[in-house]
């Protein structure tokens, strides 16, 4: 479903940030890596700051609502090219006024910690039931994505997350913002690669 909200409706940000969300795009992004090597000439100006902020705010909001644990934004960097998933990763496709993908990265220990928090008991085994819990959690992270993007002025559809196994090779031709978060349950990463659709 495509959500349409007036473009002037701001996305509220009542959560704690160690760095202002706008700095993810301007001023606080580390030097870029392209294909594993650093590139000073790489440009991310075609990636909309509001679209990145929308997804990062949702991560913090849902994490705190579902797990009752504070999640803090640590830093972000601009990257491009191929990356190999080091962790269990949920990929979300965005289509509409914005095109691209968002990737939620869950290290194994964090996945177990999330499952333990959700189930209310210690989880130590990686199995299909763990994958189901992480898939459900990733869906919760992105379920309001369409509405958040609409509030930022981009009417778009956000698909159901697809889990990628550890070691999967992913090629992204567009620039990515790779954001890193910390909490009592550990760290997680979010890659956002979105651009305005071309007619």
Backbone as CSV, one residue per row, in Angstrom:
resi,resn,N_x,N_y,N_z,CA_x,CA_y,CA_z,C_x,C_y,C_z
1,UNK,0.845,-1.186,0.000,0.000,0.000,0.000,0.879,1.234,0.000
2,UNK,0.556,2.199,-0.821,1.285,3.450,-0.873,0.616,4.443,0.063
3,UNK,1.358,4.956,1.027,0.805,5.906,1.975,1.088,7.319,1.503
4,UNK,0.117,8.173,1.592,0.303,9.561,1.200,0.007,10.451,2.399
5,UNK,1.005,11.217,2.816,0.877,12.140,3.933,1.398,13.481,3.463
6,UNK,0.802,14.600,3.868,1.308,15.904,3.452,2.796,16.038,3.690
7,UNK,3.503,16.601,2.713,4.951,16.678,2.782,5.452,17.518,3.953
8,UNK,4.625,18.429,4.467,5.075,19.298,5.541,4.954,18.647,6.917
9,UNK,4.362,17.454,6.958,4.205,16.768,8.242,5.555,16.219,8.684
10,UNK,6.161,16.738,9.762,7.506,16.302,10.166,7.480,14.959,10.866
11,UNK,8.561,14.201,10.727,8.709,12.944,11.460,9.248,13.287,12.835
12,UNK,8.474,12.954,13.860,8.871,13.316,15.209,10.107,12.531,15.618
13,UNK,10.986,13.168,16.369,12.197,12.510,16.848,12.354,12.779,18.338
14,UNK,11.754,11.928,19.142,11.787,12.108,20.590,12.818,11.211,21.249
15,UNK,13.614,10.512,20.429,14.567,9.546,20.968,15.959,10.153,21.081
16,UNK,16.756,9.562,21.942,18.108,10.052,22.188,19.044,9.656,21.057
17,UNK,19.805,10.618,20.572,20.806,10.357,19.528,22.146,10.853,20.033
18,UNK,23.190,10.046,19.863,24.517,10.500,20.239,25.053,11.496,19.221
19,UNK,24.519,11.469,18.005,24.858,12.427,16.946,23.554,12.814,16.280
20,UNK,23.329,14.112,15.957,22.086,14.499,15.287,21.880,13.693,14.013
21,UNK,20.626,13.320,13.747,20.348,12.461,12.598,20.795,13.097,11.297
22,UNK,20.701,14.425,11.178,21.105,15.078,9.936,22.587,14.899,9.674
23,UNK,23.376,14.717,10.757,24.810,14.541,10.573,25.168,13.233,9.922
24,UNK,24.218,12.305,9.868,24.483,11.045,9.183,24.835,11.330,7.735
25,UNK,24.249,12.386,7.161,24.497,12.733,5.766,25.517,13.847,5.641
26,UNK,25.440,14.820,6.512,26.294,15.992,6.368,27.230,16.108,7.563
27,UNK,28.514,16.013,7.336,29.486,16.330,8.363,30.002,15.174,9.186
28,UNK,29.166,14.148,9.435,29.604,13.079,10.325,29.887,11.775,9.612
29,UNK,29.735,11.747,8.321,29.980,10.525,7.559,31.466,10.358,7.325
30,UNK,31.968,9.183,7.619,33.389,8.907,7.443,33.773,8.892,5.970
31,UNK,35.076,8.934,5.655,35.508,8.777,4.266,34.940,7.510,3.653
32,UNK,34.617,7.583,2.382,33.935,6.495,1.706,34.871,5.373,1.309
33,UNK,34.316,4.161,1.321,35.045,3.012,0.800,34.317,2.506,-0.429
34,UNK,35.027,2.338,-1.508,34.448,1.810,-2.737,35.190,0.535,-3.087
35,UNK,34.461,-0.573,-3.115,35.082,-1.849,-3.434,36.192,-2.210,-2.477
36,UNK,36.040,-1.789,-1.209,37.032,-2.139,-0.199,38.129,-1.104,-0.038
37,UNK,38.220,-0.132,-0.948,39.247,0.893,-0.833,38.599,2.243,-0.586
38,UNK,39.302,3.110,0.085,38.758,4.414,0.431,38.738,5.332,-0.781
39,UNK,37.669,6.109,-0.910,37.543,7.037,-2.020,37.108,8.394,-1.504
40,UNK,37.927,9.421,-1.711,37.603,10.757,-1.241,36.637,11.475,-2.170
41,UNK,36.540,11.029,-3.422,35.730,11.741,-4.392,34.300,11.258,-4.480
42,UNK,33.940,10.283,-3.684,32.611,9.682,-3.738,31.549,10.668,-3.262
43,UNK,30.425,10.744,-3.964,29.374,11.697,-3.612,28.117,10.976,-3.155
44,UNK,27.502,11.456,-2.069,26.243,10.899,-1.607,25.138,11.938,-1.662
45,UNK,25.350,13.011,-2.402,24.384,14.098,-2.418,23.053,13.689,-3.026
46,UNK,23.048,12.610,-3.857,21.782,12.180,-4.460,20.977,11.279,-3.524
47,UNK,21.512,10.966,-2.337,20.736,10.217,-1.373,20.070,11.199,-0.421
48,UNK,18.748,11.109,-0.291,17.989,12.067,0.482,18.174,11.841,1.983
49,UNK,18.590,12.889,2.682,18.818,12.781,4.119,17.558,12.368,4.857
50,UNK,16.414,12.902,4.455,15.163,12.583,5.143,14.804,11.115,5.019
51,UNK,15.103,10.516,3.876,14.766,9.102,3.691,15.635,8.226,4.579
52,UNK,16.906,8.557,4.698,17.802,7.805,5.575,17.368,7.982,7.029
53,UNK,17.093,9.227,7.406,16.677,9.516,8.774,15.415,8.755,9.142
54,UNK,14.483,8.636,8.198,13.217,7.951,8.463,13.446,6.517,8.907
55,UNK,14.309,5.800,8.202,14.564,4.405,8.548,15.373,4.280,9.843
56,UNK,16.327,5.165,10.048,17.138,5.079,11.255,16.308,5.392,12.497
57,UNK,15.406,6.335,12.399,14.530,6.645,13.530,13.617,5.465,13.856
58,UNK,13.133,4.798,12.818,12.275,3.635,13.036,13.024,2.524,13.758
59,UNK,14.283,2.328,13.402,15.088,1.299,14.065,15.128,1.558,15.564
60,UNK,15.422,2.796,15.947,15.507,3.155,17.365,14.155,2.993,18.049
61,UNK,13.110,3.472,17.394,11.771,3.416,17.975,11.311,1.977,18.217
62,UNK,11.424,1.143,17.194,10.946,-0.239,17.316,11.810,-1.036,18.288
63,UNK,13.118,-0.846,18.222,14.020,-1.552,19.132,13.611,-1.295,20.582
64,UNK,13.363,-0.025,20.906,13.013,0.334,22.274,11.621,-0.153,22.656
65,UNK,10.685,-0.138,21.700,9.327,-0.590,21.988,9.261,-2.109,22.171
66,UNK,9.962,-2.851,21.319,9.887,-4.313,21.339,10.774,-4.951,22.398
67,UNK,11.926,-4.334,22.663,12.905,-4.961,23.541,13.080,-4.243,24.872
68,UNK,12.483,-3.053,25.011,12.595,-2.259,26.242,14.051,-1.977,26.600
69,UNK,14.858,-1.782,25.572,16.276,-1.477,25.746,16.608,-0.280,24.862
70,UNK,17.344,0.665,25.406,17.706,1.852,24.635,18.716,1.503,23.549
71,UNK,18.512,2.069,22.377,19.439,1.882,21.255,19.990,3.249,20.869
72,UNK,21.303,3.360,20.792,21.956,4.627,20.494,22.692,4.575,19.158
73,UNK,22.511,5.627,18.380,23.250,5.774,17.129,24.704,6.097,17.460
74,UNK,25.639,5.311,16.901,27.062,5.532,17.155,27.706,6.384,16.075
75,UNK,27.677,5.905,14.825,28.254,6.652,13.720,27.761,6.068,12.401
76,UNK,28.219,6.639,11.304,27.821,6.156,9.980,28.932,6.439,8.989
77,UNK,28.943,5.688,7.908,29.920,5.893,6.847,29.263,5.668,5.496
78,UNK,29.810,6.305,4.489,29.324,6.124,3.131,30.141,5.036,2.460
79,UNK,29.463,4.043,1.889,30.142,2.931,1.225,29.465,2.642,-0.106
80,UNK,30.126,1.868,-0.945,29.562,1.523,-2.243,30.168,0.221,-2.728
81,UNK,29.444,-0.435,-3.640,29.982,-1.643,-4.245,29.450,-2.916,-3.617
82,UNK,30.261,-3.974,-3.693,29.870,-5.290,-3.210,30.185,-5.423,-1.724
83,UNK,29.272,-6.047,-0.976,29.592,-6.408,0.396,29.119,-7.827,0.644
84,UNK,29.806,-8.504,1.542,29.464,-9.872,1.905,28.868,-9.849,3.307
85,UNK,27.731,-10.471,3.475,27.069,-10.447,4.777,27.860,-11.241,5.805
86,UNK,28.313,-10.547,6.841,29.031,-11.200,7.939,28.066,-11.722,8.990
87,UNK,26.808,-11.281,8.877,25.815,-11.614,9.887,24.521,-12.038,9.205
88,UNK,23.565,-12.455,10.013,22.220,-12.670,9.510,21.683,-11.300,9.100
89,UNK,21.253,-11.168,7.857,20.875,-9.862,7.307,19.482,-9.921,6.695
90,UNK,18.662,-8.929,7.008,17.324,-8.821,6.424,17.338,-7.717,5.374
91,UNK,16.949,-8.061,4.150,16.928,-7.106,3.045,15.491,-6.655,2.779
92,UNK,15.302,-5.349,2.631,13.980,-4.776,2.394,14.028,-3.942,1.125
93,UNK,13.119,-4.227,0.188,13.069,-3.480,-1.071,12.092,-2.317,-0.942
94,UNK,12.501,-1.155,-1.445,11.663,0.042,-1.458,11.372,0.414,-2.904
95,UNK,10.096,0.693,-3.204,9.698,1.003,-4.574,8.678,2.134,-4.564
96,UNK,8.811,3.063,-5.495,7.879,4.189,-5.585,8.642,5.451,-5.934
97,UNK,8.378,6.535,-5.218,9.130,7.765,-5.451,10.592,7.591,-5.077
98,UNK,10.847,6.647,-4.167,12.213,6.245,-3.842,12.415,4.808,-4.279
99,UNK,13.605,4.502,-4.764,13.949,3.150,-5.191,15.220,2.719,-4.471
100,UNK,15.264,1.459,-4.077,16.484,0.961,-3.466,16.212,-0.103,-2.435
101,UNK,17.171,-0.285,-1.521,17.052,-1.320,-0.498,17.591,-0.829,0.836
102,UNK,17.087,-1.473,1.879,17.570,-1.254,3.234,17.952,-2.613,3.801
103,UNK,19.108,-2.684,4.464,19.592,-3.945,5.028,19.766,-3.795,6.541
104,UNK,19.162,-4.715,7.289,19.322,-4.749,8.739,20.259,-5.905,9.077
105,UNK,21.363,-5.602,9.756,22.379,-6.602,10.044,22.344,-7.024,11.518
106,UNK,22.226,-8.336,11.734,22.123,-8.878,13.088,23.265,-9.860,13.342
107,UNK,24.313,-9.456,14.069,25.358,-10.411,14.442,24.749,-11.578,15.219
108,UNK,25.375,-12.742,15.147,24.807,-13.946,15.759,24.495,-13.747,17.240
109,UNK,25.447,-13.182,17.991,25.214,-12.989,19.420,24.050,-12.041,19.669
110,UNK,23.915,-11.018,18.794,22.808,-10.070,18.950,21.482,-10.738,18.613
111,UNK,21.520,-11.612,17.596,20.302,-12.334,17.219,19.810,-13.186,18.382
112,UNK,20.739,-13.862,19.041,20.372,-14.683,20.192,19.857,-13.823,21.344
113,UNK,20.482,-12.656,21.537,20.052,-11.753,22.602,18.656,-11.212,22.317
114,UNK,18.379,-10.873,21.050,17.052,-10.389,20.673,16.011,-11.472,20.915
115,UNK,16.326,-12.694,20.480,15.394,-13.808,20.670,15.140,-14.066,22.149
116,UNK,16.198,-13.967,22.956,16.044,-14.179,24.400,15.134,-13.114,25.001
117,UNK,15.303,-11.857,24.546,14.470,-10.769,25.061,13.018,-10.944,24.635
118,UNK,12.806,-11.415,23.409,11.457,-11.613,22.896,10.764,-12.768,23.609
119,UNK,11.490,-13.873,23.816,10.911,-15.078,24.394,10.891,-15.065,25.923
120,UNK,11.738,-14.215,26.520,11.788,-14.163,27.972,12.593,-15.272,28.601
121,UNK,13.421,-15.943,27.819,14.300,-16.996,28.338,15.564,-17.036,27.499
122,UNK,16.625,-17.570,28.082,17.926,-17.579,27.416,17.885,-18.451,26.170
123,UNK,18.354,-17.896,25.068,18.418,-18.631,23.797,19.887,-18.781,23.426
124,UNK,20.334,-20.016,23.181,21.736,-20.281,22.870,21.933,-21.032,21.561
125,UNK,20.850,-21.452,20.919,20.947,-22.276,19.719,20.483,-21.496,18.490
126,UNK,21.277,-21.578,17.424,20.903,-20.972,16.145,20.153,-22.016,15.329
127,UNK,18.861,-21.779,15.108,18.055,-22.726,14.357,16.962,-21.988,13.596
128,UNK,16.060,-22.737,12.984,15.012,-22.133,12.175,14.101,-21.226,12.995
129,UNK,13.868,-21.581,14.245,13.007,-20.744,15.077,13.658,-19.390,15.355
130,UNK,14.997,-19.375,15.464,15.700,-18.102,15.631,15.529,-17.246,14.385
131,UNK,15.669,-17.872,13.214,15.490,-17.133,11.966,14.087,-16.521,11.889
132,UNK,13.100,-17.274,12.340,11.720,-16.783,12.306,11.554,-15.570,13.213
133,UNK,12.199,-15.587,14.379,12.111,-14.467,15.308,12.775,-13.233,14.715
134,UNK,13.957,-13.400,14.120,14.676,-12.271,13.539,13.917,-11.728,12.326
135,UNK,13.334,-12.615,11.542,12.543,-12.181,10.393,11.349,-11.342,10.857
136,UNK,10.700,-11.790,11.913,9.571,-11.059,12.464,10.014,-9.707,13.024
137,UNK,11.176,-9.688,13.679,11.690,-8.439,14.238,12.062,-7.465,13.128
138,UNK,12.675,-7.972,12.062,13.031,-7.121,10.920,11.776,-6.540,10.272
139,UNK,10.714,-7.347,10.223,9.455,-6.847,9.663,8.900,-5.724,10.533
140,UNK,9.036,-5.860,11.844,8.585,-4.805,12.750,9.397,-3.532,12.542
141,UNK,10.697,-3.687,12.244,11.551,-2.525,12.009,11.132,-1.743,10.769
142,UNK,10.577,-2.446,9.779,10.276,-1.802,8.496,8.792,-1.606,8.226
143,UNK,7.908,-2.143,9.087,6.480,-2.142,8.782,5.916,-0.733,8.618
144,UNK,6.446,0.228,9.353,5.974,1.607,9.230,6.842,2.431,8.282
145,UNK,7.692,1.749,7.512,8.604,2.456,6.614,7.896,3.302,5.580
146,UNK,6.812,2.771,5.004,6.083,3.512,3.973,5.505,4.809,4.541
147,UNK,4.945,4.728,5.740,4.371,5.909,6.375,5.456,6.923,6.717
148,UNK,6.590,6.432,7.232,7.690,7.332,7.586,8.237,8.038,6.357
149,UNK,8.369,7.299,5.251,8.860,7.916,4.019,7.849,8.928,3.484
150,UNK,6.567,8.611,3.601,5.537,9.540,3.151,5.593,10.829,3.952
151,UNK,5.823,10.719,5.248,5.945,11.913,6.083,7.140,12.757,5.660
152,UNK,8.176,12.082,5.147,9.358,12.795,4.675,9.171,13.318,3.249
153,UNK,8.005,12.998,2.645,7.709,13.523,1.318,7.918,12.561,0.172
154,UNK,8.071,11.254,0.480,8.320,10.266,-0.562,7.311,9.120,-0.458
155,UNK,6.283,9.136,-1.297,5.288,8.056,-1.292,5.912,6.808,-1.904
156,UNK,6.090,5.776,-1.093,6.782,4.567,-1.555,6.219,3.338,-0.861
157,UNK,6.412,2.180,-1.497,6.038,0.905,-0.904,7.279,0.258,-0.299
158,UNK,7.088,-0.393,0.827,8.181,-1.090,1.500,7.804,-2.565,1.597
159,UNK,8.598,-3.413,0.964,8.274,-4.837,0.886,8.603,-5.560,2.188
160,UNK,8.087,-6.770,2.315,8.390,-7.624,3.463,9.866,-8.023,3.427
161,UNK,10.560,-8.007,4.559,11.984,-8.352,4.585,12.261,-9.786,4.114
162,UNK,13.412,-9.956,3.485,13.889,-11.275,3.060,15.213,-11.532,3.770
163,UNK,15.337,-12.655,4.446,16.564,-12.961,5.176,17.657,-13.463,4.236
164,UNK,18.861,-12.930,4.429,20.034,-13.376,3.679,20.959,-14.107,4.644
165,UNK,21.449,-15.244,4.228,22.333,-16.037,5.090,23.703,-15.386,5.205
166,UNK,24.408,-15.728,6.260,25.774,-15.259,6.443,26.634,-15.722,5.277
167,UNK,27.428,-14.800,4.724,28.296,-15.129,3.607,27.711,-14.826,2.246
168,UNK,26.486,-14.272,2.205,25.876,-13.918,0.919,26.565,-12.687,0.332
169,UNK,26.783,-12.695,-0.974,27.407,-11.569,-1.660,26.321,-10.666,-2.234
170,UNK,26.389,-9.378,-1.893,25.368,-8.416,-2.329,26.043,-7.297,-3.102
171,UNK,25.548,-7.033,-4.305,26.084,-5.949,-5.120,25.088,-4.800,-5.156
172,UNK,25.514,-3.631,-4.697,24.679,-2.436,-4.686,25.377,-1.379,-5.532
173,UNK,24.726,-0.948,-6.610,25.344,0.039,-7.490,25.176,1.459,-6.979
174,UNK,24.139,1.682,-6.164,23.928,3.021,-5.609,24.768,3.204,-4.341
175,UNK,25.000,4.465,-3.951,25.690,4.727,-2.675,24.886,4.177,-1.506
176,UNK,25.573,3.867,-0.427,24.926,3.373,0.785,25.379,4.200,1.984
177,UNK,24.465,4.392,2.927,24.835,4.902,4.235,24.799,3.703,5.174
178,UNK,25.929,3.412,5.789,26.036,2.271,6.691,26.100,2.810,8.113
179,UNK,24.989,2.698,8.833,24.883,3.237,10.186,25.100,2.143,11.222
180,UNK,25.711,2.523,12.347,26.030,1.578,13.410,25.364,2.024,14.711
181,UNK,24.781,1.054,15.408,24.058,1.323,16.647,24.597,0.441,17.771
182,UNK,24.418,0.915,19.019,24.834,0.155,20.199,23.701,0.109,21.213
183,UNK,23.643,-0.994,21.959,22.678,-1.134,23.039,23.213,-2.134,24.047
184,UNK,22.464,-2.347,25.124,22.866,-3.331,26.120,22.900,-4.739,25.531
185,UNK,22.133,-4.963,24.465,22.107,-6.274,23.823,23.212,-6.422,22.779
186,UNK,23.972,-5.343,22.549,25.040,-5.388,21.560,24.803,-4.432,20.418
187,UNK,25.584,-4.577,19.372,25.532,-3.657,18.239,24.714,-4.226,17.086
188,UNK,24.323,-3.338,16.189,23.697,-3.755,14.933,24.008,-2.703,13.881
189,UNK,23.909,-3.111,12.609,24.166,-2.192,11.508,22.961,-2.089,10.598
190,UNK,22.803,-0.926,9.982,21.731,-0.703,9.009,22.336,-0.028,7.789
191,UNK,22.148,-0.645,6.633,22.587,-0.055,5.366,21.374,0.490,4.634
192,UNK,21.430,1.747,4.257,20.323,2.394,3.535,20.853,2.843,2.179
193,UNK,20.234,2.360,1.115,20.625,2.736,-0.244,19.363,3.100,-1.026
194,UNK,19.011,4.381,-1.006,17.790,4.856,-1.633,18.064,6.062,-2.506
195,UNK,17.363,6.163,-3.608,17.482,7.312,-4.492,16.115,7.593,-5.110
196,UNK,15.900,8.837,-5.507,14.630,9.174,-6.147,14.503,8.426,-7.469
197,UNK,13.312,7.913,-7.724,13.072,7.154,-8.949,13.196,8.069,-10.162
198,UNK,13.756,7.532,-11.216,13.863,8.279,-12.470,12.733,7.877,-13.388
199,UNK,12.142,8.848,-14.060,11.001,8.562,-14.937,11.471,8.019,-16.266
